[in-house]
Amino acid sequence: MELFSGKTVVISGGAEGIGFAVAQAVGREGMNIVITDISTETLAHAQAKLSDQGITVLALTADVRKEADWQSVVEATIARFGAIHGLMNNAGVGGGGSSGPIEEHSAEDWRWTIDVNLMGVVFGMKTVVPHIKAAGGGWIVNVASMAGMSGFPFGGAYNATKLAVAGLSEGWAMELAPFGIQVAALCPAFVKTRIHLSDRVRPEDYGDAQRTLLLSEEDLDPETASTGIANAVKNGIDPDVLALRVIESLQAGDIYIFTHPSYSGVSKQRYSMIDHCFDNAANSPIVGNIESAPLDPDLFK
Ligand SMILES: NC(=O)c1ccc[n+]([C@@H]2O[C@H](COP(=O)([O-])OP(=O)(O)OC[C@H]3O[C@@H](n4cnc5c(N)ncnc54)[C@H](O)[C@@H]3O)[C@@H](O)[C@H]2O)c1
């Protein structure tokens, strides 16, 4: 099945960073692009940059936390292009409010991260999947992270949401395969974007005194970042390289899209730790002799 040329994709958080890079790359492959974002200003720049290259683009201001916004996106996309074949649930937030020591984060930090990184994906799936089914199939990329491959110390809400997106995507891949829809979880390590400066798009709904500090223009410049995660992101891979990798991996039908192969040890270590704990259970005098029926994949239908 043709994945790109002549097809239409909706990319959330497509105004900059990873979402924009993938929009540009699949646009060059001949897709109609719908980019959505909470930031109207960066969205306008992105639209102009894509149009200037001859890419067909519709740019819509929309907040992934709001199911009604997703409905409007779907209606506008169908009105303009007639069908939807692709979805990239990319909008996400990270940085100070999303990870760090457990005692340092407010309920609002958790809610914001979960609302965008998890519920944004859920609403995207809920509203767009019926249209990809109606179109006879297509593809979905849910943006997780290497933080979706393992628990990390100080991982906080970011880790929680990315583990959730990775696990959900595995299930959705099985659930949607009969409809000709391939689902992949994109799991990059560090990519050079403004993810560590996500407070710039933190809505006021999360009335948290700590977060009301206004970010200066200098704070918003990735080049001025010098410590910790900010530094790792600044030295991350180019989003355009990641975008080409997404195309390559979709063509290969991968369920997980990896961009940093040298980190494969993270998941190997996780699975050997899990195996070891299963072995302990098998050797336990309490549960070692329990026999269970094979898990039925239709159990939750
Ligand atoms: N950059 C990295 O190192 C890295 C690594 C792994 C995973 N990721 C993931 O990649 C995805 C894209 O992030 P990025 O690195 O390009 O960051 P970015 O900050 O450059 O881009 C994120 C985009 O999402 C938008 N956004 C934020 N909240 C939104 C909301 N409520 N509704 C709609 N749009 C919203 C922002 O305006 C921005 O345009 C995220 O899910 C992130 O967690 C990033």
The ligand as an SDF file (V2000), in Angstrom:
LIG
                    3D

 44 48  0  0  0  0  0  0  0  0999 V2000
   13.3880   16.4350   21.7180 N   0  0  0  0  0  0  0  0  0  0  0  0
   13.6660   15.2930   22.3130 C   0  0  0  0  0  0  0  0  0  0  0  0
   14.8110   15.0540   22.7530 O   0  0  0  0  0  0  0  0  0  0  0  0
   12.5970   14.2420   22.4140 C   0  0  0  0  0  0  0  0  0  0  0  0
   12.9860   12.9320   22.7500 C   0  0  0  0  0  0  0  0  0  0  0  0
   12.0090   11.9520   22.8510 C   0  0  0  0  0  0  0  0  0  0  0  0
   10.6930   12.2530   22.6050 C   0  0  0  0  0  0  0  0  0  0  0  0
   10.3410   13.5360   22.2840 N   0  0  0  0  0  0  0  0  0  0  0  0
    8.9150   13.7940   22.0430 C   0  0  0  0  0  0  0  0  0  0  0  0
    8.7690   14.3770   20.7620 O   0  0  0  0  0  0  0  0  0  0  0  0
    7.5150   15.1000   20.7090 C   0  0  0  0  0  0  0  0  0  0  0  0
    7.7410   16.4400   20.0430 C   0  0  0  0  0  0  0  0  0  0  0  0
    8.5800   17.2260   20.8940 O   0  0  0  0  0  0  0  0  0  0  0  0
    9.7540   18.1630   20.3630 P   0  0  0  0  0  0  0  0  0  0  0  0
   11.0020   17.6330   20.9170 O   0  0  0  0  0  0  0  0  0  0  0  0
    9.6090   18.4150   18.9200 O   0  0  0  0  0  0  0  0  0  0  0  0
    9.4270   19.4890   21.2250 O   0  0  0  0  0  0  0  0  0  0  0  0
    8.9810   20.9580   20.7770 P   0  0  0  0  0  0  0  0  0  0  0  0
    8.7120   21.6730   22.0440 O   0  0  0  0  0  0  0  0  0  0  0  0
    9.9770   21.5080   19.8220 O   0  0  0  0  0  0  0  0  0  0  0  0
    7.6270   20.7060   19.9680 O   0  0  0  0  0  0  0  0  0  0  0  0
    6.4340   20.3490   20.6270 C   0  0  0  0  0  0  0  0  0  0  0  0
    5.2570   21.0230   19.9330 C   0  0  0  0  0  0  0  0  0  0  0  0
    4.0560   20.6400   20.6220 O   0  0  0  0  0  0  0  0  0  0  0  0
    3.2460   21.8080   20.7830 C   0  0  0  0  0  0  0  0  0  0  0  0
    2.3230   21.6520   21.9210 N   0  0  0  0  0  0  0  0  0  0  0  0
    2.6140   21.6760   23.2440 C   0  0  0  0  0  0  0  0  0  0  0  0
    1.4770   21.5610   23.9670 N   0  0  0  0  0  0  0  0  0  0  0  0
    0.4560   21.4090   23.0790 C   0  0  0  0  0  0  0  0  0  0  0  0
   -0.9480   21.2300   23.2150 C   0  0  0  0  0  0  0  0  0  0  0  0
   -1.5450   21.2080   24.4200 N   0  0  0  0  0  0  0  0  0  0  0  0
   -1.6870   21.0960   22.0820 N   0  0  0  0  0  0  0  0  0  0  0  0
   -1.0880   21.1740   20.8430 C   0  0  0  0  0  0  0  0  0  0  0  0
    0.2320   21.3700   20.6670 N   0  0  0  0  0  0  0  0  0  0  0  0
    1.0030   21.4740   21.7780 C   0  0  0  0  0  0  0  0  0  0  0  0
    4.2510   22.9350   20.9830 C   0  0  0  0  0  0  0  0  0  0  0  0
    3.6900   24.2140   20.7280 O   0  0  0  0  0  0  0  0  0  0  0  0
    5.3410   22.5400   19.9800 C   0  0  0  0  0  0  0  0  0  0  0  0
    5.1060   23.0840   18.7070 O   0  0  0  0  0  0  0  0  0  0  0  0
    7.0300   15.1640   22.1500 C   0  0  0  0  0  0  0  0  0  0  0  0
    6.0050   14.2000   22.3450 O   0  0  0  0  0  0  0  0  0  0  0  0
    8.2600   14.7950   22.9620 C   0  0  0  0  0  0  0  0  0  0  0  0
    7.9430   14.2510   24.2120 O   0  0  0  0  0  0  0  0  0  0  0  0
   11.2630   14.5240   22.1840 C   0  0  0  0  0  0  0  0  0  0  0  0
  1  2  1  0
  2  3  2  0
  2  4  1  0
  4  5  1  0
  4 44  2  0
  5  6  2  0
  6  7  1  0
  7  8  2  0
  8  9  1  0
  8 44  1  0
  9 10  1  0
  9 42  1  0
 10 11  1  0
 11 12  1  0
 11 40  1  0
 12 13  1  0
 13 14  1  0
 14 15  2  0
 14 16  1  0
 14 17  1  0
 17 18  1  0
 18 19  2  0
 18 20  1  0
 18 21  1  0
 21 22  1  0
 22 23  1  0
 23 24  1  0
 23 38  1  0
 24 25  1  0
 25 26  1  0
 25 36  1  0
 26 27  1  0
 26 35  1  0
 27 28  2  0
 28 29  1  0
 29 30  1  0
 29 35  2  0
 30 31  1  0
 30 32  2  0
 32 33  1  0
 33 34  2  0
 34 35  1  0
 36 37  1  0
 36 38  1  0
 38 39  1  0
 40 41  1  0
 40 42  1  0
 42 43  1  0
M  CHG  2   8   1  16  -1
M  END
$$$$
